[in-house]
């Protein structure tokens, strides 16, 4: 994956892998699927 505004990935994490039946202290409801958008903005050597 190369850096730049058009290089991104979407992670979809189902509830049984993420926070499950408990959620996360009123921030994430129970049984929620997490969708995370990742954007690569640079690399450090």
SVG drawing of the C-alpha trace seen along z (x, -y; Angstrom):
<svg xmlns="http://www.w3.org/2000/svg" viewBox="-26 -13 41 27">
<polyline fill="none" stroke="black" stroke-width="0.4" points="0.0,0.0 1.5,-3.3 1.0,-6.6 -1.4,-9.2 -5.0,-10.3 -6.4,-7.6 -4.8,-4.7 -7.1,-3.4 -8.5,-0.3 -11.8,0.5 -11.8,3.0 -15.1,4.5 -15.0,6.2 -18.1,8.2 -19.4,7.9 -18.4,11.4 -14.7,10.4 -15.0,6.8 -16.9,5.9 -19.5,8.7 -22.5,8.7 -21.1,6.1 -20.2,3.1 -17.8,0.5 -19.0,-1.5 -21.8,-3.4 -19.5,-4.4 -20.2,-1.4 -23.5,0.4 -23.6,4.2 -23.6,6.4 -22.1,3.6 -20.1,4.2 -17.1,1.9 -16.2,0.3 -12.8,-1.4 -11.5,-3.4 -7.7,-3.5 -5.9,-6.1 -2.1,-5.8 -0.6,-9.3 3.1,-8.5 5.9,-6.1 8.8,-6.5 12.1,-4.7"/>
</svg>
